Amino acid sequence: MFLTNILLKKAKSKMVMVLMESAVSGHKFTAIRERLVDKLEVIRFDPYIRAQSVYRERKKIRSIKST
């Protein structure tokens, strides 16, 4: 391995954009969380059923560069 590969290696970002999906209707939105935190699970208004619903993290979309 060359020394330049070690020195020029990219640093991992601290934030991740994830896809959140409603457990009731399947409505989706994106959220941002820290990379090292457990998967998100939040209660939020669902416009399809017009009531509060549990949203669970489905998948990681991309990394986000922190400022």
mmJSON file of the N, C-alpha and C atoms, coordinates in Angstrom:
{"data_MODEL":{"atom_site":{
"group_PDB":["ATOM","ATOM","ATOM","ATOM","ATOM","ATOM","ATOM","ATOM","ATOM","ATOM","ATOM","ATOM","ATOM","ATOM","ATOM","ATOM","ATOM","ATOM","ATOM","ATOM","ATOM","ATOM","ATOM","ATOM","ATOM","ATOM","ATOM","ATOM","ATOM","ATOM","ATOM","ATOM","ATOM","ATOM","ATOM","ATOM","ATOM","ATOM","ATOM","ATOM","ATOM","ATOM","ATOM","ATOM","ATOM","ATOM","ATOM","ATOM","ATOM","ATOM","ATOM","ATOM","ATOM","ATOM","ATOM","ATOM","ATOM","ATOM","ATOM","ATOM","ATOM","ATOM","ATOM","ATOM","ATOM","ATOM","ATOM","ATOM","ATOM","ATOM","ATOM","ATOM","ATOM","ATOM","ATOM","ATOM","ATOM","ATOM","ATOM","ATOM","ATOM","ATOM","ATOM","ATOM","ATOM","ATOM","ATOM","ATOM","ATOM","ATOM","ATOM","ATOM","ATOM","ATOM","ATOM","ATOM","ATOM","ATOM","ATOM","ATOM","ATOM","ATOM","ATOM","ATOM","ATOM","ATOM","ATOM","ATOM","ATOM","ATOM","ATOM","ATOM","ATOM","ATOM","ATOM","ATOM","ATOM","ATOM","ATOM","ATOM","ATOM","ATOM","ATOM","ATOM","ATOM","ATOM","ATOM","ATOM","ATOM","ATOM","ATOM","ATOM","ATOM","ATOM","ATOM","ATOM","ATOM","ATOM","ATOM","ATOM","ATOM","ATOM","ATOM","ATOM","ATOM","ATOM","ATOM","ATOM","ATOM","ATOM","ATOM","ATOM","ATOM","ATOM","ATOM","ATOM","ATOM","ATOM","ATOM","ATOM","ATOM","ATOM","ATOM","ATOM","ATOM","ATOM","ATOM","ATOM","ATOM","ATOM","ATOM","ATOM","ATOM","ATOM","ATOM","ATOM","ATOM","ATOM","ATOM","ATOM","ATOM","ATOM","ATOM","ATOM","ATOM","ATOM","ATOM","ATOM","ATOM","ATOM","ATOM","ATOM","ATOM","ATOM","ATOM","ATOM","ATOM","ATOM","ATOM","ATOM","ATOM"],
"id":[1,2,3,4,5,6,7,8,9,10,11,12,13,14,15,16,17,18,19,20,21,22,23,24,25,26,27,28,29,30,31,32,33,34,35,36,37,38,39,40,41,42,43,44,45,46,47,48,49,50,51,52,53,54,55,56,57,58,59,60,61,62,63,64,65,66,67,68,69,70,71,72,73,74,75,76,77,78,79,80,81,82,83,84,85,86,87,88,89,90,91,92,93,94,95,96,97,98,99,100,101,102,103,104,105,106,107,108,109,110,111,112,113,114,115,116,117,118,119,120,121,122,123,124,125,126,127,128,129,130,131,132,133,134,135,136,137,138,139,140,141,142,143,144,145,146,147,148,149,150,151,152,153,154,155,156,157,158,159,160,161,162,163,164,165,166,167,168,169,170,171,172,173,174,175,176,177,178,179,180,181,182,183,184,185,186,187,188,189,190,191,192,193,194,195,196,197,198,199,200,201],
"type_symbol":["N","C","C","N","C","C","N","C","C","N","C","C","N","C","C","N","C","C","N","C","C","N","C","C","N","C","C","N","C","C","N","C","C","N","C","C","N","C","C","N","C","C","N","C","C","N","C","C","N","C","C","N","C","C","N","C","C","N","C","C","N","C","C","N","C","C","N","C","C","N","C","C","N","C","C","N","C","C","N","C","C","N","C","C","N","C","C","N","C","C","N","C","C","N","C","C","N","C","C","N","C","C","N","C","C","N","C","C","N","C","C","N","C","C","N","C","C","N","C","C","N","C","C","N","C","C","N","C","C","N","C","C","N","C","C","N","C","C","N","C","C","N","C","C","N","C","C","N","C","C","N","C","C","N","C","C","N","C","C","N","C","C","N","C","C","N","C","C","N","C","C","N","C","C","N","C","C","N","C","C","N","C","C","N","C","C","N","C","C","N","C","C","N","C","C","N","C","C","N","C","C"],
"label_atom_id":["N","CA","C","N","CA","C","N","CA","C","N","CA","C","N","CA","C","N","CA","C","N","CA","C","N","CA","C","N","CA","C","N","CA","C","N","CA","C","N","CA","C","N","CA","C","N","CA","C","N","CA","C","N","CA","C","N","CA","C","N","CA","C","N","CA","C","N","CA","C","N","CA","C","N","CA","C","N","CA","C","N","CA","C","N","CA","C","N","CA","C","N","CA","C","N","CA","C","N","CA","C","N","CA","C","N","CA","C","N","CA","C","N","CA","C","N","CA","C","N","CA","C","N","CA","C","N","CA","C","N","CA","C","N","CA","C","N","CA","C","N","CA","C","N","CA","C","N","CA","C","N","CA","C","N","CA","C","N","CA","C","N","CA","C","N","CA","C","N","CA","C","N","CA","C","N","CA","C","N","CA","C","N","CA","C","N","CA","C","N","CA","C","N","CA","C","N","CA","C","N","CA","C","N","CA","C","N","CA","C","N","CA","C","N","CA","C","N","CA","C","N","CA","C","N","CA","C","N","CA","C","N","CA","C"],
"label_alt_id":[null,null,null,null,null,null,null,null,null,null,null,null,null,null,null,null,null,null,null,null,null,null,null,null,null,null,null,null,null,null,null,null,null,null,null,null,null,null,null,null,null,null,null,null,null,null,null,null,null,null,null,null,null,null,null,null,null,null,null,null,null,null,null,null,null,null,null,null,null,null,null,null,null,null,null,null,null,null,null,null,null,null,null,null,null,null,null,null,null,null,null,null,null,null,null,null,null,null,null,null,null,null,null,null,null,null,null,null,null,null,null,null,null,null,null,null,null,null,null,null,null,null,null,null,null,null,null,null,null,null,null,null,null,null,null,null,null,null,null,null,null,null,null,null,null,null,null,null,null,null,null,null,null,null,null,null,null,null,null,null,null,null,null,null,null,null,null,null,null,null,null,null,null,null,null,null,null,null,null,null,null,null,null,null,null,null,null,null,null,null,null,null,null,null,null,null,null,null,null,null,null],
"label_comp_id":["MET","MET","MET","PHE","PHE","PHE","LEU","LEU","LEU","THR","THR","THR","ASN","ASN","ASN","ILE","ILE","ILE","LEU","LEU","LEU","LEU","LEU","LEU","LYS","LYS","LYS","LYS","LYS","LYS","ALA","ALA","ALA","LYS","LYS","LYS","SER","SER","SER","LYS","LYS","LYS","MET","MET","MET","VAL","VAL","VAL","MET","MET","MET","VAL","VAL","VAL","LEU","LEU","LEU","MET","MET","MET","GLU","GLU","GLU","SER","SER","SER","ALA","ALA","ALA","VAL","VAL","VAL","SER","SER","SER","GLY","GLY","GLY","HIS","HIS","HIS","LYS","LYS","LYS","PHE","PHE","PHE","THR","THR","THR","ALA","ALA","ALA","ILE","ILE","ILE","ARG","ARG","ARG","GLU","GLU","GLU","ARG","ARG","ARG","LEU","LEU","LEU","VAL","VAL","VAL","ASP","ASP","ASP","LYS","LYS","LYS","LEU","LEU","LEU","GLU","GLU","GLU","VAL","VAL","VAL","ILE","ILE","ILE","ARG","ARG","ARG","PHE","PHE","PHE","ASP","ASP","ASP","PRO","PRO","PRO","TYR","TYR","TYR","ILE","ILE","ILE","ARG","ARG","ARG","ALA","ALA","ALA","GLN","GLN","GLN","SER","SER","SER","VAL","VAL","VAL","TYR","TYR","TYR","ARG","ARG","ARG","GLU","GLU","GLU","ARG","ARG","ARG","LYS","LYS","LYS","LYS","LYS","LYS","ILE","ILE","ILE","ARG","ARG","ARG","SER","SER","SER","ILE","ILE","ILE","LYS","LYS","LYS","SER","SER","SER","THR","THR","THR"],
"label_asym_id":["A","A","A","A","A","A","A","A","A","A","A","A","A","A","A","A","A","A","A","A","A","A","A","A","A","A","A","A","A","A","A","A","A","A","A","A","A","A","A","A","A","A","A","A","A","A","A","A","A","A","A","A","A","A","A","A","A","A","A","A","A","A","A","A","A","A","A","A","A","A","A","A","A","A","A","A","A","A","A","A","A","A","A","A","A","A","A","A","A","A","A","A","A","A","A","A","A","A","A","A","A","A","A","A","A","A","A","A","A","A","A","A","A","A","A","A","A","A","A","A","A","A","A","A","A","A","A","A","A","A","A","A","A","A","A","A","A","A","A","A","A","A","A","A","A","A","A","A","A","A","A","A","A","A","A","A","A","A","A","A","A","A","A","A","A","A","A","A","A","A","A","A","A","A","A","A","A","A","A","A","A","A","A","A","A","A","A","A","A","A","A","A","A","A","A","A","A","A","A","A","A"],
"label_entity_id":["1","1","1","1","1","1","1","1","1","1","1","1","1","1","1","1","1","1","1","1","1","1","1","1","1","1","1","1","1","1","1","1","1","1","1","1","1","1","1","1","1","1","1","1","1","1","1","1","1","1","1","1","1","1","1","1","1","1","1","1","1","1","1","1","1","1","1","1","1","1","1","1","1","1","1","1","1","1","1","1","1","1","1","1","1","1","1","1","1","1","1","1","1","1","1","1","1","1","1","1","1","1","1","1","1","1","1","1","1","1","1","1","1","1","1","1","1","1","1","1","1","1","1","1","1","1","1","1","1","1","1","1","1","1","1","1","1","1","1","1","1","1","1","1","1","1","1","1","1","1","1","1","1","1","1","1","1","1","1","1","1","1","1","1","1","1","1","1","1","1","1","1","1","1","1","1","1","1","1","1","1","1","1","1","1","1","1","1","1","1","1","1","1","1","1","1","1","1","1","1","1"],
"label_seq_id":[1,1,1,2,2,2,3,3,3,4,4,4,5,5,5,6,6,6,7,7,7,8,8,8,9,9,9,10,10,10,11,11,11,12,12,12,13,13,13,14,14,14,15,15,15,16,16,16,17,17,17,18,18,18,19,19,19,20,20,20,21,21,21,22,22,22,23,23,23,24,24,24,25,25,25,26,26,26,27,27,27,28,28,28,29,29,29,30,30,30,31,31,31,32,32,32,33,33,33,34,34,34,35,35,35,36,36,36,37,37,37,38,38,38,39,39,39,40,40,40,41,41,41,42,42,42,43,43,43,44,44,44,45,45,45,46,46,46,47,47,47,48,48,48,49,49,49,50,50,50,51,51,51,52,52,52,53,53,53,54,54,54,55,55,55,56,56,56,57,57,57,58,58,58,59,59,59,60,60,60,61,61,61,62,62,62,63,63,63,64,64,64,65,65,65,66,66,66,67,67,67],
"pdbx_PDB_ins_code":[null,null,null,null,null,null,null,null,null,null,null,null,null,null,null,null,null,null,null,null,null,null,null,null,null,null,null,null,null,null,null,null,null,null,null,null,null,null,null,null,null,null,null,null,null,null,null,null,null,null,null,null,null,null,null,null,null,null,null,null,null,null,null,null,null,null,null,null,null,null,null,null,null,null,null,null,null,null,null,null,null,null,null,null,null,null,null,null,null,null,null,null,null,null,null,null,null,null,null,null,null,null,null,null,null,null,null,null,null,null,null,null,null,null,null,null,null,null,null,null,null,null,null,null,null,null,null,null,null,null,null,null,null,null,null,null,null,null,null,null,null,null,null,null,null,null,null,null,null,null,null,null,null,null,null,null,null,null,null,null,null,null,null,null,null,null,null,null,null,null,null,null,null,null,null,null,null,null,null,null,null,null,null,null,null,null,null,null,null,null,null,null,null,null,null,null,null,null,null,null,null],
"Cartn_x":[0.85,0.0,0.9,0.497,1.275,0.884,1.807,1.578,0.533,0.485,-0.481,-1.913,-2.144,-3.492,-3.982,-3.083,-3.448,-3.707,-2.859,-2.973,-4.178,-4.582,-5.67,-7.013,-7.091,-8.325,-9.428,-10.643,-11.772,-12.224,-12.59,-13.144,-14.637,-15.162,-16.598,-17.376,-18.541,-19.371,-20.061,-20.521,-21.158,-22.662,-23.245,-24.698,-25.1,-26.32,-26.856,-28.293,-28.669,-30.059,-30.734,-31.885,-32.579,-34.021,-34.6,-35.99,-36.858,-37.863,-38.798,-40.126,-40.736,-41.993,-43.01,-44.248,-45.329,-45.661,-45.888,-46.249,-47.693,-48.516,-49.934,-50.203,-49.808,-50.228,-49.123,-47.883,-46.794,-46.309,-46.827,-46.354,-44.885,-44.092,-42.652,-42.173,-41.093,-40.379,-38.933,-38.075,-36.673,-36.346,-35.372,-34.908,-33.394,-32.79,-31.343,-31.027,-30.085,-29.673,-28.164,-27.605,-26.176,-25.873,-24.695,-24.318,-24.287,-23.845,-23.635,-24.867,-25.966,-27.188,-27.982,-28.788,-29.641,-30.664,-31.352,-32.367,-33.472,-33.999,-35.032,-36.407,-37.222,-38.628,-39.333,-40.205,-40.852,-42.355,-43.076,-44.514,-44.704,-45.424,-45.607,-46.96,-47.47,-48.755,-48.658,-49.593,-49.647,-50.771,-50.461,-51.511,-52.478,-52.09,-52.981,-54.153,-53.886,-54.951,-55.416,-54.739,-55.06,-55.063,-54.02,-53.858,-52.37,-52.032,-50.657,-50.33,-49.1,-48.682,-47.21,-46.804,-45.41,-44.672,-43.546,-42.683,-41.407,-40.994,-39.777,-38.777,-37.523,-36.467,-36.424,-36.426,-36.395,-35.018,-34.371,-33.043,-32.266,-30.953,-30.055,-30.066,-30.204,-30.203,-28.814,-28.203,-26.88,-26.225,-24.939,-24.197,-24.263,-24.196,-24.248,-23.023,-22.353,-21.162,-21.572,-20.971,-21.305,-20.509,-21.078,-20.405,-19.653],
"Cartn_y":[-1.167,0.0,1.235,2.233,3.459,4.443,5.256,6.257,7.288,7.589,8.576,8.088,6.784,6.241,6.478,6.4,6.612,8.084,8.94,10.372,10.997,10.482,11.081,10.382,9.498,8.767,9.714,9.524,10.379,10.128,11.19,11.061,10.789,9.956,9.667,10.864,11.076,12.181,11.805,12.799,12.568,12.422,12.895,12.882,11.982,11.433,10.545,10.944,10.967,11.2,9.839,9.661,8.376,8.541,7.474,7.459,6.942,7.733,7.351,6.957,5.867,5.381,5.132,5.538,5.359,3.877,3.446,2.046,1.76,2.804,2.629,2.734,3.85,4.106,3.982,3.979,3.906,5.273,6.352,7.702,7.818,8.508,8.578,10.021,10.244,11.515,11.237,12.231,12.056,12.793,12.271,12.879,12.764,13.554,13.539,13.113,12.183,11.727,11.565,11.436,11.187,9.744,9.527,8.196,7.147,7.505,6.53,6.27,6.965,6.808,5.607,4.988,3.88,4.352,3.401,3.748,4.593,5.538,6.453,5.814,6.238,5.869,7.044,7.733,8.942,8.889,9.687,9.86,11.198,11.183,12.385,12.327,13.495,13.57,12.919,12.02,11.337,11.962,12.621,13.289,12.332,11.097,10.144,9.739,9.513,9.089,10.222,11.39,12.586,12.314,11.648,11.34,11.112,11.004,10.715,9.26,9.03,7.685,7.488,6.246,5.913,5.81,6.508,6.439,5.721,4.755,3.991,4.202,4.17,4.326,3.084,3.292,2.176,1.934,3.013,2.814,4.124,3.972,5.118,5.575,6.891,7.432,7.914,8.734,9.245,9.838,10.06,10.741,12.235,12.999,14.453,15.029,15.902,16.556,17.527,17.398,18.304,19.591,20.672,21.969,22.303],
"Cartn_z":[0.0,0.0,0.0,-0.774,-0.875,0.218,0.609,1.637,1.187,-0.105,-0.602,-0.441,-0.531,-0.331,1.087,2.039,3.437,3.7,3.165,3.421,2.729,1.58,0.809,1.012,1.988,2.241,2.698,2.191,2.547,3.983,4.664,6.011,5.907,6.787,6.762,7.281,6.696,7.15,8.461,9.19,10.483,10.373,9.279,9.124,7.953,8.028,7.004,6.711,5.425,5.045,4.914,5.574,5.574,5.111,4.608,4.172,5.316,5.695,6.756,6.11,6.589,6.014,7.117,6.853,7.808,7.949,9.179,9.425,9.003,8.894,8.577,7.078,6.456,5.08,4.039,4.455,3.492,3.022,3.59,3.249,3.614,2.765,2.984,3.051,3.799,3.805,4.183,3.982,4.322,5.611,6.329,7.575,7.625,8.498,8.662,10.095,10.229,11.552,11.581,12.778,12.901,12.511,11.994,11.506,12.61,13.799,14.867,15.729,15.487,16.269,15.746,16.62,16.194,15.17,14.537,13.537,14.17,13.369,13.863,13.872,14.814,14.884,15.554,14.807,15.313,15.084,15.86,15.661,14.969,13.852,13.054,12.355,11.963,11.277,9.904,9.597,8.309,7.485,6.37,5.593,4.892,4.652,3.992,4.882,6.16,7.074,7.974,7.876,8.666,10.165,10.606,12.033,12.311,13.587,13.97,13.626,13.21,12.833,13.203,13.348,13.626,12.297,12.202,11.028,11.427,10.591,10.851,9.723,10.078,9.075,8.187,6.876,5.936,5.352,4.855,4.274,4.266,4.146,4.037,2.584,2.37,1.024,0.639,1.489,1.188,2.425,2.338,3.4,3.155,4.227,4.121,4.791,4.077,4.613,5.699,6.876,7.972,7.846,8.339,8.229,9.497],
"occupancy":[1.0,1.0,1.0,1.0,1.0,1.0,1.0,1.0,1.0,1.0,1.0,1.0,1.0,1.0,1.0,1.0,1.0,1.0,1.0,1.0,1.0,1.0,1.0,1.0,1.0,1.0,1.0,1.0,1.0,1.0,1.0,1.0,1.0,1.0,1.0,1.0,1.0,1.0,1.0,1.0,1.0,1.0,1.0,1.0,1.0,1.0,1.0,1.0,1.0,1.0,1.0,1.0,1.0,1.0,1.0,1.0,1.0,1.0,1.0,1.0,1.0,1.0,1.0,1.0,1.0,1.0,1.0,1.0,1.0,1.0,1.0,1.0,1.0,1.0,1.0,1.0,1.0,1.0,1.0,1.0,1.0,1.0,1.0,1.0,1.0,1.0,1.0,1.0,1.0,1.0,1.0,1.0,1.0,1.0,1.0,1.0,1.0,1.0,1.0,1.0,1.0,1.0,1.0,1.0,1.0,1.0,1.0,1.0,1.0,1.0,1.0,1.0,1.0,1.0,1.0,1.0,1.0,1.0,1.0,1.0,1.0,1.0,1.0,1.0,1.0,1.0,1.0,1.0,1.0,1.0,1.0,1.0,1.0,1.0,1.0,1.0,1.0,1.0,1.0,1.0,1.0,1.0,1.0,1.0,1.0,1.0,1.0,1.0,1.0,1.0,1.0,1.0,1.0,1.0,1.0,1.0,1.0,1.0,1.0,1.0,1.0,1.0,1.0,1.0,1.0,1.0,1.0,1.0,1.0,1.0,1.0,1.0,1.0,1.0,1.0,1.0,1.0,1.0,1.0,1.0,1.0,1.0,1.0,1.0,1.0,1.0,1.0,1.0,1.0,1.0,1.0,1.0,1.0,1.0,1.0,1.0,1.0,1.0,1.0,1.0,1.0],
"B_iso_or_equiv":[0.0,0.0,0.0,0.0,0.0,0.0,0.0,0.0,0.0,0.0,0.0,0.0,0.0,0.0,0.0,0.0,0.0,0.0,0.0,0.0,0.0,0.0,0.0,0.0,0.0,0.0,0.0,0.0,0.0,0.0,0.0,0.0,0.0,0.0,0.0,0.0,0.0,0.0,0.0,0.0,0.0,0.0,0.0,0.0,0.0,0.0,0.0,0.0,0.0,0.0,0.0,0.0,0.0,0.0,0.0,0.0,0.0,0.0,0.0,0.0,0.0,0.0,0.0,0.0,0.0,0.0,0.0,0.0,0.0,0.0,0.0,0.0,0.0,0.0,0.0,0.0,0.0,0.0,0.0,0.0,0.0,0.0,0.0,0.0,0.0,0.0,0.0,0.0,0.0,0.0,0.0,0.0,0.0,0.0,0.0,0.0,0.0,0.0,0.0,0.0,0.0,0.0,0.0,0.0,0.0,0.0,0.0,0.0,0.0,0.0,0.0,0.0,0.0,0.0,0.0,0.0,0.0,0.0,0.0,0.0,0.0,0.0,0.0,0.0,0.0,0.0,0.0,0.0,0.0,0.0,0.0,0.0,0.0,0.0,0.0,0.0,0.0,0.0,0.0,0.0,0.0,0.0,0.0,0.0,0.0,0.0,0.0,0.0,0.0,0.0,0.0,0.0,0.0,0.0,0.0,0.0,0.0,0.0,0.0,0.0,0.0,0.0,0.0,0.0,0.0,0.0,0.0,0.0,0.0,0.0,0.0,0.0,0.0,0.0,0.0,0.0,0.0,0.0,0.0,0.0,0.0,0.0,0.0,0.0,0.0,0.0,0.0,0.0,0.0,0.0,0.0,0.0,0.0,0.0,0.0,0.0,0.0,0.0,0.0,0.0,0.0],
"pdbx_formal_charge":[null,null,null,null,null,null,null,null,null,null,null,null,null,null,null,null,null,null,null,null,null,null,null,null,null,null,null,null,null,null,null,null,null,null,null,null,null,null,null,null,null,null,null,null,null,null,null,null,null,null,null,null,null,null,null,null,null,null,null,null,null,null,null,null,null,null,null,null,null,null,null,null,null,null,null,null,null,null,null,null,null,null,null,null,null,null,null,null,null,null,null,null,null,null,null,null,null,null,null,null,null,null,null,null,null,null,null,null,null,null,null,null,null,null,null,null,null,null,null,null,null,null,null,null,null,null,null,null,null,null,null,null,null,null,null,null,null,null,null,null,null,null,null,null,null,null,null,null,null,null,null,null,null,null,null,null,null,null,null,null,null,null,null,null,null,null,null,null,null,null,null,null,null,null,null,null,null,null,null,null,null,null,null,null,null,null,null,null,null,null,null,null,null,null,null,null,null,null,null,null,null],
"auth_seq_id":[1,1,1,2,2,2,3,3,3,4,4,4,5,5,5,6,6,6,7,7,7,8,8,8,9,9,9,10,10,10,11,11,11,12,12,12,13,13,13,14,14,14,15,15,15,16,16,16,17,17,17,18,18,18,19,19,19,20,20,20,21,21,21,22,22,22,23,23,23,24,24,24,25,25,25,26,26,26,27,27,27,28,28,28,29,29,29,30,30,30,31,31,31,32,32,32,33,33,33,34,34,34,35,35,35,36,36,36,37,37,37,38,38,38,39,39,39,40,40,40,41,41,41,42,42,42,43,43,43,44,44,44,45,45,45,46,46,46,47,47,47,48,48,48,49,49,49,50,50,50,51,51,51,52,52,52,53,53,53,54,54,54,55,55,55,56,56,56,57,57,57,58,58,58,59,59,59,60,60,60,61,61,61,62,62,62,63,63,63,64,64,64,65,65,65,66,66,66,67,67,67],
"auth_comp_id":["MET","MET","MET","PHE","PHE","PHE","LEU","LEU","LEU","THR","THR","THR","ASN","ASN","ASN","ILE","ILE","ILE","LEU","LEU","LEU","LEU","LEU","LEU","LYS","LYS","LYS","LYS","LYS","LYS","ALA","ALA","ALA","LYS","LYS","LYS","SER","SER","SER","LYS","LYS","LYS","MET","MET","MET","VAL","VAL","VAL","MET","MET","MET","VAL","VAL","VAL","LEU","LEU","LEU","MET","MET","MET","GLU","GLU","GLU","SER","SER","SER","ALA","ALA","ALA","VAL","VAL","VAL","SER","SER","SER","GLY","GLY","GLY","HIS","HIS","HIS","LYS","LYS","LYS","PHE","PHE","PHE","THR","THR","THR","ALA","ALA","ALA","ILE","ILE","ILE","ARG","ARG","ARG","GLU","GLU","GLU","ARG","ARG","ARG","LEU","LEU","LEU","VAL","VAL","VAL","ASP","ASP","ASP","LYS","LYS","LYS","LEU","LEU","LEU","GLU","GLU","GLU","VAL","VAL","VAL","ILE","ILE","ILE","ARG","ARG","ARG","PHE","PHE","PHE","ASP","ASP","ASP","PRO","PRO","PRO","TYR","TYR","TYR","ILE","ILE","ILE","ARG","ARG","ARG","ALA","ALA","ALA","GLN","GLN","GLN","SER","SER","SER","VAL","VAL","VAL","TYR","TYR","TYR","ARG","ARG","ARG","GLU","GLU","GLU","ARG","ARG","ARG","LYS","LYS","LYS","LYS","LYS","LYS","ILE","ILE","ILE","ARG","ARG","ARG","SER","SER","SER","ILE","ILE","ILE","LYS","LYS","LYS","SER","SER","SER","THR","THR","THR"],
"auth_asym_id":["A","A","A","A","A","A","A","A","A","A","A","A","A","A","A","A","A","A","A","A","A","A","A","A","A","A","A","A","A","A","A","A","A","A","A","A","A","A","A","A","A","A","A","A","A","A","A","A","A","A","A","A","A","A","A","A","A","A","A","A","A","A","A","A","A","A","A","A","A","A","A","A","A","A","A","A","A","A","A","A","A","A","A","A","A","A","A","A","A","A","A","A","A","A","A","A","A","A","A","A","A","A","A","A","A","A","A","A","A","A","A","A","A","A","A","A","A","A","A","A","A","A","A","A","A","A","A","A","A","A","A","A","A","A","A","A","A","A","A","A","A","A","A","A","A","A","A","A","A","A","A","A","A","A","A","A","A","A","A","A","A","A","A","A","A","A","A","A","A","A","A","A","A","A","A","A","A","A","A","A","A","A","A","A","A","A","A","A","A","A","A","A","A","A","A","A","A","A","A","A","A"],
"auth_atom_id":["N","CA","C","N","CA","C","N","CA","C","N","CA","C","N","CA","C","N","CA","C","N","CA","C","N","CA","C","N","CA","C","N","CA","C","N","CA","C","N","CA","C","N","CA","C","N","CA","C","N","CA","C","N","CA","C","N","CA","C","N","CA","C","N","CA","C","N","CA","C","N","CA","C","N","CA","C","N","CA","C","N","CA","C","N","CA","C","N","CA","C","N","CA","C","N","CA","C","N","CA","C","N","CA","C","N","CA","C","N","CA","C","N","CA","C","N","CA","C","N","CA","C","N","CA","C","N","CA","C","N","CA","C","N","CA","C","N","CA","C","N","CA","C","N","CA","C","N","CA","C","N","CA","C","N","CA","C","N","CA","C","N","CA","C","N","CA","C","N","CA","C","N","CA","C","N","CA","C","N","CA","C","N","CA","C","N","CA","C","N","CA","C","N","CA","C","N","CA","C","N","CA","C","N","CA","C","N","CA","C","N","CA","C","N","CA","C","N","CA","C","N","CA","C","N","CA","C","N","CA","C","N","CA","C"],
"pdbx_PDB_model_num":[1,1,1,1,1,1,1,1,1,1,1,1,1,1,1,1,1,1,1,1,1,1,1,1,1,1,1,1,1,1,1,1,1,1,1,1,1,1,1,1,1,1,1,1,1,1,1,1,1,1,1,1,1,1,1,1,1,1,1,1,1,1,1,1,1,1,1,1,1,1,1,1,1,1,1,1,1,1,1,1,1,1,1,1,1,1,1,1,1,1,1,1,1,1,1,1,1,1,1,1,1,1,1,1,1,1,1,1,1,1,1,1,1,1,1,1,1,1,1,1,1,1,1,1,1,1,1,1,1,1,1,1,1,1,1,1,1,1,1,1,1,1,1,1,1,1,1,1,1,1,1,1,1,1,1,1,1,1,1,1,1,1,1,1,1,1,1,1,1,1,1,1,1,1,1,1,1,1,1,1,1,1,1,1,1,1,1,1,1,1,1,1,1,1,1,1,1,1,1,1,1]
}}}
